[in-house]
Amino acid sequence: MTGAKRHIRKRLSQLEKHLQRENPLLVEAVDSFRKLDRVAYSLGLLDRNESFAMHISWWPLISVLGTFSAGKSTFINHYIGSGLQSTGNQAVDDKFSVICHSPDAEPHVLPGIALDADPRFPFYQFSDELDKVAEGEGRRVETYLQLKTTNSESLKGKIIIDSPGFDADAQRTATLRITSHIIDLSDLVLIMFDARHPEPGAMQDTLRHLVDETIERADSSKFLYILNQIDMSAREDNPEQIVAAWQRAIAQHGLTAGKFYTIYSPDAAITIEDDTLRQRYEQKRDADLNEIHSRINQVGVERVYRIMAALDERARRIEEDIIPELLEYKKKWANHTAAYNLFFIILFIAAGIGGGLLAGYWLNGVASFPFSDITSSMKNILVMAIGGVFAITGIHYLSRHLAAKGIIRKLKKTLPANPESERFIRAFRHNTRFLSSVFTPGPRGWNRFTRRRLQQVRSEADKYVQTLNNKFTDPSGESET
């Protein structure tokens, strides 16, 4: 067993020990992920030191995203019942803070390496992802991430991520990559806007990076759009106008449906002198806060369904999306190789003819070519034939290499910069290696055994969901009887 295999095997075993104490059903899911990994290894989608199980969060995860000064930290402090997160009118923390429960009464702030080295957290080995943004950036993981712990009952069984805000300036590539990563992993995503600045111009950056990329997602129901600090509108008593302006701005980016919330923190609210007006604001705030908190408290259940859905989606995507795409690009590779072959062979023949004419001209001038010697002529023909075979073989492998390189270069330009695209490019490169034939239509590693294993994984995912449903539902009412 190689070092990479031992490493991933040890990590998965540690994960199973942790999950055994929490939910045995998730332990079974880890074994299903192992089966999925074997398929991905054979197809070249994963390196041997990777596992799909390491690319999801096994703890319930809530992420809080939004603009600067949108009240994200104030909202989190109110929910956990402590002043763990610094607050203020300006951005006070430019790191992603992963917040979790601790039995220690004293809060702690731990460096990013605490997240990068623990597979239970959502940023396991994220330094590798940062290195893909810029060489050596992974060594600066503390620049982007930190782990905070506090003894809050509200945090038991879940993780909250507080993010640095978006503004009108271009965001760093690494920050956007981290944001996309936590959106994919989260069970619930709270996207917050500042009610004091609801006009479209101040929110374009957030809308572009957060709304545009979420409305087409299959898991779009996990996004809650929140207009925070709505109490500031009490001075003009115009919350409806502010909400309308905010909804128009979002609608311009294609989001025309869904529940929007208007809240403000009771701990940082302005004083509303008018009793009737204050009661109206408080009733709306409390109703929306209760609904948001209810969604947060459900993430434990949603987390298990998310993991099972991720298992099934991975297997489905390999069979229904990646394999057909690999087939398509293998055909392109074969066609491009044939075109390169034709070009180089014509070039080779033209060079041979030209070289022969020059050689004949030279030989006629200095000596007679021994065509009368049959044996010598046959040897010459044999040598030329062998040389031609080697030349054509060399031309073919040069053509394969150039064709594959050109397609990979195009894929890197056209595909979005994310781990899924990188895996597909890795799988395509796996199919164009030295021993891969351009005449074999199917991708390397794709056969009836891998197809059967994928079907088994999807069947197991369905079984896990049915087990969950049996725990939470009883349409027949037999359990009551």
C-alpha positions in Angstrom: 0.0 0.0 0.0 1.4 3.4 -1.0 1.8 6.3 1.4 -1.1 8.1 -0.3 -3.4 5.2 0.2 -2.4 4.7 3.8 -3.0 8.4 4.4 -6.5 8.5 3.1 -7.4 5.2 4.7 -6.3 6.5 8.1 -8.3 9.7 7.6 -11.5 7.8 6.7 -11.0 5.5 9.7 -10.7 8.5 12.0 -13.8 10.0 10.5 -15.8 6.7 11.1 -14.7 6.7 14.7 -16.0 10.2 15.2 -19.3 9.5 13.4 -19.9 6.2 15.2 -20.6 8.1 18.4 -22.9 10.5 16.6 -24.8 8.7 13.8 -24.1 5.1 12.7 -25.9 5.7 9.4 -23.2 8.2 8.4 -20.6 5.5 9.1 -22.3 3.4 6.4 -22.2 6.4 4.1 -18.4 6.6 4.5 -18.1 3.1 3.2 -20.2 4.1 0.2 -17.9 7.0 -0.4 -15.0 4.5 -0.5 -16.7 2.7 -3.3 -17.3 5.9 -5.2 -13.6 6.8 -4.7 -12.5 3.5 -6.4 -14.5 4.4 -9.5 -13.0 7.9 -9.5 -9.5 6.5 -9.1 -9.9 4.2 -12.1 -11.3 7.1 -14.2 -8.6 9.4 -13.2 -11.0 11.9 -11.5 -9.2 11.7 -8.1 -5.6 11.4 -7.1 -4.8 8.5 -4.7 -4.4 10.9 -1.8 -8.0 12.3 -2.2 -11.4 11.1 -1.3 -14.9 12.5 -2.1 -15.6 12.1 1.6 -13.0 14.7 2.4 -14.7 17.3 0.1 -17.9 17.6 2.2 -18.6 18.8 5.7 -19.7 16.0 8.0 -20.8 18.5 10.7 -23.9 20.7 10.2 -22.8 23.9 8.6 -24.3 27.4 8.4 -22.5 30.1 6.5 -23.2 33.9 6.8 -22.3 35.9 3.8 -23.0 39.5 2.6 -21.8 43.0 2.3 -19.5 44.9 4.6 -21.3 46.4 7.7 -24.4 44.3 7.0 -24.6 43.2 10.6 -23.3 39.6 10.1 -21.2 39.5 13.2 -23.9 41.2 15.3 -26.4 38.6 14.1 -24.1 35.7 15.1 -23.3 37.2 18.5 -27.1 37.5 19.2 -27.7 33.9 18.2 -24.8 32.4 20.2 -25.5 34.7 23.2 -21.9 36.2 23.4 -19.8 38.9 22.0 -17.4 36.5 20.3 -17.3 38.4 17.0 -16.1 41.9 16.8 -18.6 44.4 15.4 -18.6 47.9 14.1 -19.3 50.2 11.2 -16.2 49.2 9.3 -14.9 45.8 8.4 -13.1 44.5 11.4 -12.2 41.0 10.4 -10.9 40.1 6.9 -10.8 36.3 7.7 -13.3 33.5 7.4 -14.1 32.6 11.0 -15.3 29.0 11.7 -17.2 29.1 15.0 -17.9 26.0 17.0 -18.8 24.9 20.5 -16.2 24.3 23.2 -16.6 22.9 26.7 -14.1 25.5 27.9 -15.7 28.6 29.4 -12.9 30.7 27.9 -13.2 31.6 24.2 -10.3 30.7 22.0 -9.1 31.9 18.6 -7.0 29.2 16.8 -5.0 29.6 13.6 -6.0 28.4 10.2 -3.9 25.2 10.4 -6.4 23.9 13.0 -8.9 23.7 10.1 -6.5 22.7 7.4 -5.4 19.5 9.2 -8.8 18.2 10.6 -11.0 16.3 8.2 -14.1 17.0 10.3 -14.0 20.7 9.5 -15.1 22.2 6.2 -11.6 23.5 5.3 -9.6 20.3 5.5 -6.5 20.5 3.3 -7.7 23.8 1.9 -4.1 25.0 1.6 -3.9 22.8 -1.5 -6.8 24.7 -3.0 -5.1 28.0 -2.2 -1.9 26.8 -3.9 -4.0 26.4 -7.1 -4.8 30.1 -6.8 -1.2 31.2 -6.5 1.9 29.1 -5.9 2.9 29.2 -2.2 -0.4 30.8 -1.1 -1.3 27.6 0.8 1.5 28.5 3.3 -0.5 31.6 4.1 -3.7 29.8 5.2 -3.8 31.8 8.5 -4.3 34.9 6.3 -7.7 33.6 5.2 -9.0 31.3 8.0 -9.3 31.1 11.7 -11.1 28.8 14.2 -13.1 30.3 17.1 -14.5 28.4 20.0 -17.0 29.4 22.7 -19.1 27.6 25.3 -22.5 28.4 23.7 -25.4 26.0 24.0 -26.7 27.3 20.6 -23.6 26.0 18.9 -23.8 22.4 20.0 -24.0 20.1 17.0 -23.3 22.7 14.4 -20.7 25.1 12.9 -21.2 28.7 11.8 -18.9 30.5 9.4 -18.7 34.3 9.5 -17.2 35.6 6.3 -15.5 38.9 5.4 -17.8 41.1 3.4 -18.0 41.9 -0.3 -17.6 45.4 -1.5 -17.6 47.2 -4.9 -13.9 46.5 -5.4 -12.7 43.4 -7.2 -12.4 40.5 -4.8 -9.3 38.5 -4.4 -9.4 35.2 -6.2 -8.6 33.2 -3.1 -11.5 34.8 -1.2 -14.0 34.0 -4.0 -12.7 30.4 -4.1 -13.2 30.0 -0.4 -16.7 31.6 -0.7 -17.7 29.1 -3.4 -16.2 26.3 -1.3 -18.3 27.0 1.8 -21.5 27.6 -0.3 -21.1 24.1 -1.7 -20.6 22.6 1.7 -23.2 24.5 3.7 -26.6 23.2 4.8 -27.9 26.7 5.2 -26.5 30.0 3.6 -27.6 33.4 5.1 -27.0 36.2 2.6 -27.2 39.5 4.3 -27.6 43.0 3.0 -27.5 46.4 4.7 -30.9 48.1 4.9 -29.1 51.4 5.1 -27.8 51.0 1.6 -30.4 49.1 -0.4 -29.8 50.8 -3.7 -28.5 48.5 -6.5 -25.2 50.4 -7.0 -24.0 49.5 -3.5 -24.9 45.9 -3.8 -23.8 45.0 -7.4 -20.7 43.1 -6.2 -22.6 41.0 -3.7 -25.4 40.3 -6.1 -23.0 39.3 -8.9 -21.0 36.9 -6.7 -23.8 35.5 -4.5 -27.2 35.8 -6.2 -26.2 35.2 -9.8 -24.4 31.9 -8.9 -27.2 30.6 -6.6 -30.4 30.9 -8.4 -29.7 28.0 -10.8 -28.5 25.6 -8.1 -30.5 22.5 -7.3 -30.1 23.3 -3.6 -31.2 26.9 -3.9 -33.7 26.4 -1.1 -30.9 26.5 1.4 -30.3 30.2 0.7 -32.0 32.8 2.9 -31.9 36.5 1.7 -31.9 38.8 4.7 -32.2 42.6 4.8 -30.6 43.4 8.1 -30.7 46.6 10.3 -34.2 47.5 9.0 -34.7 49.4 12.3 -32.8 52.3 10.7 -35.8 52.9 8.5 -38.0 53.7 11.5 -37.0 57.3 11.4 -38.7 57.7 8.1 -41.1 54.8 8.6 -40.6 53.5 5.1 -39.5 49.8 5.5 -41.8 48.9 2.6 -40.0 51.2 0.2 -36.6 49.9 1.3 -37.7 46.3 0.8 -39.2 47.1 -2.6 -35.9 48.7 -3.7 -33.9 45.7 -2.5 -36.2 43.2 -4.2 -36.0 45.2 -7.5 -32.2 45.0 -7.3 -32.3 41.3 -6.7 -34.9 40.8 -9.5 -32.5 42.4 -12.0 -30.2 39.4 -11.3 -32.9 36.9 -12.0 -34.1 36.1 -8.5 -37.9 36.7 -8.6 -39.1 34.1 -6.1 -38.3 33.0 -2.6 -38.7 34.2 1.0 -37.0 37.5 2.0 -36.5 38.5 5.6 -36.2 41.9 7.3 -34.6 41.9 10.7 -32.4 43.9 13.1 -30.5 42.9 16.2 -32.3 43.6 19.5 -28.9 44.2 21.1 -27.9 46.9 18.7 -31.2 48.5 17.7 -31.9 52.3 17.6 -34.5 53.6 20.0 -37.9 53.9 18.4 -39.9 56.4 20.5 -43.3 55.7 19.0 -44.8 52.7 20.8 -47.1 51.6 18.0 -44.3 51.9 15.5 -41.8 50.1 17.7 -44.3 47.2 18.3 -44.9 46.9 14.5 -41.1 46.7 13.9 -40.5 44.3 16.7 -43.3 41.9 15.7 -42.0 41.6 12.2 -38.4 41.3 13.4 -39.3 38.5 15.9 -41.3 36.6 13.4 -38.5 36.6 10.9 -35.8 35.9 13.5 -37.8 32.9 14.8 -38.1 31.5 11.3 -34.4 32.0 10.6 -33.4 30.4 13.9 -35.8 27.5 13.3 -34.0 26.8 10.0 -30.7 27.0 11.7 -31.8 24.5 14.4 -32.9 22.1 11.7 -29.5 21.8 10.0 -28.6 18.6 12.0 -31.3 16.8 10.1 -30.7 18.6 6.8 -27.0 17.8 7.1 -27.7 14.0 7.0 -29.9 14.4 3.9 -27.3 16.7 2.3 -24.6 14.0 2.7 -26.8 11.3 1.2 -27.8 13.7 -1.6 -24.1 14.5 -2.2 -23.3 10.8 -2.4 -26.1 10.1 -5.0 -25.3 13.3 -6.9 -21.6 12.4 -7.2 -22.4 9.0 -8.6 -25.1 10.3 -10.9 -22.9 13.0 -12.3 -20.1 10.6 -13.0 -22.4 8.3 -15.0 -24.7 10.8 -16.7 -22.4 13.9 -17.2 -18.7 13.1 -16.8 -18.6 9.9 -18.8 -20.5 11.4 -21.8 -18.3 14.5 -21.7 -15.2 12.3 -21.6 -16.5 10.4 -24.6 -17.1 13.6 -26.5 -13.6 15.0 -25.8 -12.0 11.6 -26.6 -13.6 11.9 -30.0 -12.3 15.4 -30.4 -8.8 14.2 -29.3 -9.0 11.4 -31.9 -10.1 13.8 -34.7 -7.4 16.3 -33.8 -4.8 13.6 -33.7 -5.8 12.4 -37.2 -5.6 15.9 -38.5 -2.1 16.4 -37.0 -1.1 13.0 -38.4 -2.2 13.9 -41.9 -0.4 17.3 -41.7 2.9 15.8 -40.4 2.8 12.8 -42.8 2.3 15.1 -45.8 5.1 17.3 -44.5 7.3 14.2 -44.0 6.6 12.9 -47.5 7.2 16.3 -49.0 10.5 16.5 -47.2 11.4 12.9 -48.3 10.7 13.7 -51.9 12.6 16.9 -51.8 15.5 15.2 -50.0 15.4 12.3 -52.5 15.6 14.7 -55.4 18.5 16.5 -53.9 20.3 13.2 -53.1 19.7 11.9 -56.6 21.1 15.1 -58.1 24.1 14.9 -55.9 24.7 11.2 -56.7 24.4 11.7 -60.4 27.1 14.2 -60.2 29.7 12.2 -58.2 28.8 8.5 -58.4 26.5 5.9 -59.8 23.8 4.6 -57.4 24.1 0.8 -57.1 20.6 -0.1 -58.5 22.2 -3.0 -60.3 22.9 -4.6 -56.9 19.6 -6.2 -56.0 20.7 -7.3 -52.5 21.9 -3.8 -51.7 18.6 -2.3 -53.1 16.5 -4.7 -50.9 18.5 -3.7 -47.8 18.0 -0.1 -48.6 14.2 -0.6 -49.0 14.1 -2.6 -45.7 16.0 0.1 -43.9 13.7 2.8 -45.4 10.6 0.8 -44.4 11.8 0.4 -40.8 12.7 4.1 -40.7 9.3 5.0 -42.1 7.5 2.9 -39.4 9.5 4.6 -36.7 8.9 8.0 -38.3 5.1 7.4 -38.5 5.0 6.1 -35.0 6.8 9.2 -33.8 4.5 11.4 -35.8 1.5 9.7 -34.3 2.6 10.2 -30.7 3.6 13.8 -31.4 0.2 14.4 -32.9 -1.5 12.8 -29.8 0.5 15.0 -27.5 -0.2 18.2 -29.4 -3.9 17.4 -29.8 -4.3 16.6 -26.0 -2.4 19.7 -25.0 -4.5 22.0 -27.2 -7.8 20.6 -25.8 -6.6 20.9 -22.2 -5.5 24.5 -22.9 -9.0 25.2 -24.2 -10.7 23.5 -21.3 -8.7 25.6 -18.8 -9.9 28.7 -20.6 -13.6 27.8 -21.0 -14.4 25.8 -17.8 -14.9 27.6 -14.5 -12.0 27.6 -12.1 -13.3 25.1 -9.5 -12.4 21.6 -8.2 -15.0 20.0 -10.5 -13.3 21.4 -13.6 -9.9 20.4 -12.4 -11.1 16.8 -11.8 -12.5 16.6 -15.4 -9.3 17.9 -16.8 -7.4 15.3 -14.8 -9.6 12.6 -16.1 -9.2 13.7 -19.7 -5.4 13.8 -19.2 -5.7 10.3 -17.8 -7.3 9.2 -21.0 -4.6 10.6 -23.2 -1.6 9.1 -21.5 1.1 7.1 -23.4 -0.7 3.7 -23.3 -4.2 5.1 -24.1 -5.4 4.4 -27.6 -7.2 6.9 -29.7 -9.2 4.1 -31.3 -10.8 3.0 -28.0 -14.1 4.8 -27.7 -14.7 4.4 -24.0 -12.9 6.3 -21.2 -10.1 4.4 -19.4 -11.5 2.6 -16.3 -15.1 2.7 -17.5 -16.5 -0.8 -17.8 -19.3 -3.0 -16.5 -17.6 -3.3 -13.1 -17.3 0.4 -12.5 -20.8 0.9 -13.9 -22.2 -1.7 -11.5 -20.3 -0.1 -8.6 -21.9 3.3 -9.3 -25.3 1.7 -9.4 -24.6 0.1 -6.1 -23.6 3.4 -4.6 -26.8 5.1 -5.8 -28.9 2.2 -4.5 -27.2 2.6 -1.1 -27.8 6.3 -1.1 -31.5 5.7 -1.7 -31.6 3.1 1.1 -30.1 5.7 3.5 -32.7 8.3 2.6 -35.5 5.7 3.1 -34.0 4.9 6.6 -34.1 8.6 7.4 -37.6 8.9 6.1 -38.7 6.0 8.3 -37.2 7.9 11.3 -39.0 11.2 10.6 -42.2 10.2 8.8 -45.1 7.7 9.2 -47.7 8.2 6.4 -49.7 5.1 7.5 -49.8 6.2 11.1 -48.9 2.6 12.2 -46.4 3.8 14.8 -49.1 5.6 16.7 -51.2 2.4 16.7 
